[in-house]
Amino acid sequence: MKLVTSVCRRVVLMELPLSRLQENLPAPAPLKFRELGPAEGPLYRALRPRQDAAFQRRLERGDRCFAVSREDRVVATGWVATKRAPVPYLGAELVLGPEECFLYDGYTTPELRRTGAYRTRILLTLSGYQERGFQRALCVVATENRISLASARSLGFEVIGLYGWWRGPGRRRWDRSRDGKALLELVPTP
Ligand SMILES: CC(C)(COP(=O)(O)OP(=O)(O)OC[C@H]1O[C@@H](n2cnc3c(N)ncnc32)[C@H](O)[C@@H]1OP(=O)(O)O)[C@@H](O)C(=O)NCCC(=O)NCCS
């Protein structure tokens, strides 16, 4: 699979109109929901030790980090971008509209997967954006990441298009809309 994805990568773009957000759930005890700011770097790094530099860099570009913790240990995290959405897998960014937020790099600690941490994190994160007037949430998922696709679909996200990156001769990026839906512009990472 690695050989294939080094020359050809594809991601689906998924959307969730926030008017269709499923009923807000309080974090089921013992899960607690919180935002991680600059002072919480050590909590984040305890879960994602290989992302030491990314935590600070993402906060500096204005992205926000939301987490679910259990007994003071962060067990699931994810990021939200506005204006520009990083898609490093394609070496590019999506240009977002003013009422759109973009979820990326969601992660739940392996031993607590399938216990509702992702669901709790996303629903509580998005209800906050909905309250602030945001209309739509978006995310991209690599086509081979079946678990992420199932997780996003379980919350009501639907595929609206496909973006691809071909690194062989004639290197290029391409996109394809589903059902005539408007796609977001994909631009190379500056
Ligand atoms: C994707 C990921 C964040 C899901 O986190 P999670 O905390 O286990 O998800 P939840 O327990 O909240 O599951 C919510 C729903 O997603 C779906 N789902 C989650 N894991 C699934 C799996 N292994 N197989 C099928 N469906 C799954 C189910 O519908 C589930 O609801 P249910 O358990 O009531 O059936 C987690 O698997 C993960 O960290 N994966 C590795 C990192 C990754 O790929 N991140 C995505 C980057 S785009």
The ligand as an ORCA input file, in Angstrom:
! r2SCAN-3c Opt
* xyz 0 1
  C     -10.901      7.177     13.621
  C     -10.813      7.244     15.159
  C     -10.440      8.697     15.581
  C     -12.207      6.885     15.739
  O     -12.133      7.100     17.158
  P     -12.995      6.317     18.268
  O     -12.865      7.110     19.530
  O     -12.603      4.878     18.306
  O     -14.494      6.432     17.680
  P     -15.880      6.233     18.483
  O     -15.706      5.166     19.523
  O     -16.399      7.544     18.947
  O     -16.807      5.634     17.337
  C     -17.870      6.401     16.742
  C     -18.453      5.590     15.597
  O     -17.503      5.508     14.504
  C     -17.622      4.220     13.861
  N     -16.382      3.447     14.078
  C     -15.349      3.753     14.913
  N     -14.378      2.813     14.851
  C     -14.814      1.898     13.947
  C     -14.263      0.682     13.451
  N     -13.063      0.210     13.882
  N     -14.957     -0.011     12.511
  C     -16.162      0.437     12.074
  N     -16.747      1.581     12.517
  C     -16.080      2.296     13.448
  C     -18.793      3.502     14.549
  O     -19.977      3.853     13.852
  C     -18.753      4.147     15.929
  O     -20.001      4.081     16.619
  P     -20.401      2.707     17.405
  O     -19.186      2.282     18.194
  O     -21.541      3.170     18.289
  O     -20.778      1.721     16.355
  C      -9.774      6.227     15.715
  O     -10.035      4.941     15.151
  C      -8.333      6.588     15.429
  O      -7.694      7.316     16.205
  N      -7.756      6.077     14.310
  C      -6.342      6.326     13.966
  C      -6.108      7.746     13.512
  C      -6.922      8.115     12.281
  O      -7.039      7.369     11.313
  N      -7.488      9.329     12.351
  C      -8.297      9.898     11.301
  C      -7.507     10.877     10.495
  S      -8.512     11.496      9.128
*
